């Protein structure tokens, strides 16, 4: 981890690590939702980034642009489940 990982973004109030690496900071999307240290907007920013990342990984795999070894059906299922969890977390924050 670098010094810049813990610096707060003045626009969002989140650290670089939280925004760019939500999986390293939060075990599940629900953990973002329940983090009382984040504002509603910060939670949405983190969750939307997380969702975009998962969707990009799924898209890359489906287009054959993933790792040299294709992911297993189990790993793809896990990513799809993660995508659903992130979408649900976004809905929870928005409501």
C-alpha positions in Angstrom: 0.0 0.0 0.0 1.3 3.4 -0.9 0.9 6.7 0.9 -1.5 7.9 -1.7 -3.8 4.9 -1.0 -4.9 6.5 2.2 -5.3 10.1 1.0 -8.8 11.3 0.8 -10.2 12.6 -2.4 -11.5 16.1 -1.7 -14.5 15.7 -4.0 -15.8 12.4 -2.7 -14.2 12.1 0.8 -13.2 8.5 0.1 -9.6 7.2 0.1 -8.0 6.1 -3.1 -7.9 2.5 -1.7 -11.7 2.5 -0.9 -12.6 3.9 -4.3 -10.1 2.0 -6.5 -10.0 -1.3 -4.6 -13.3 -1.9 -2.8 -12.7 -5.6 -2.7 -9.5 -5.0 -0.6 -11.3 -2.7 1.8 -14.7 -4.4 2.0 -15.4 -8.1 2.1 -18.9 -7.7 0.6 -20.9 -5.0 -1.0 -23.2 -5.1 2.1 -20.2 -4.0 4.2 -20.1 -0.7 2.1 -23.8 -0.2 2.9 -23.3 -0.6 6.6 -20.1 1.5 6.9 -21.3 4.5 9.0 -18.1 6.4 8.2 -19.2 6.9 4.6 -21.8 9.3 3.2 -24.6 8.1 1.0 -22.7 9.5 -2.1 -19.5 7.9 -1.1 -21.2 4.5 -0.7 -22.8 4.9 -4.2 -19.5 5.9 -5.7 -17.7 2.9 -4.3 -20.5 0.5 -5.2 -20.8 1.8 -8.8 -17.1 1.4 -9.3 -17.3 -2.1 -7.9 -20.2 -2.9 -10.2 -18.3 -1.5 -13.3 -15.3 -3.6 -12.4 -17.2 -6.8 -12.1 -19.1 -6.1 -15.3 -15.8 -5.4 -17.1 -14.3 -8.7 -15.9 -17.4 -10.7 -17.0 -17.4 -8.9 -20.4 -13.7 -9.6 -20.9 -14.2 -13.3 -20.1 -17.1 -13.6 -22.5 -15.1 -11.9 -25.2 -12.1 -14.2 -24.6 -9.9 -11.3 -23.3 -9.5 -12.6 -19.8 -6.5 -14.4 -18.4 -4.6 -16.9 -20.5 -6.6 -19.6 -18.8 -10.3 -19.1 -19.1 -12.2 -18.9 -15.8 -14.2 -21.9 -14.7 -17.9 -21.9 -14.7 -17.8 -21.7 -10.9 -15.6 -18.6 -11.0 -17.9 -17.0 -13.6 -20.9 -17.9 -11.4 -19.2 -16.3 -8.4 -18.6 -13.1 -10.4 -22.3 -13.1 -11.5 -23.4 -13.5 -7.9 -21.1 -10.7 -6.9 -22.6 -8.5 -9.6 -26.1 -9.2 -8.1 -24.9 -8.4 -4.6 -23.5 -5.1 -5.7 -26.7 -4.2 -7.6 -28.7 -5.0 -4.5 -26.4 -2.9 -2.3 -26.8 0.0 -4.7 -30.6 -0.4 -4.5 -30.4 -0.5 -0.7 -28.4 2.8 -0.6 -30.6 4.5 -3.1 -33.8 3.7 -1.2 
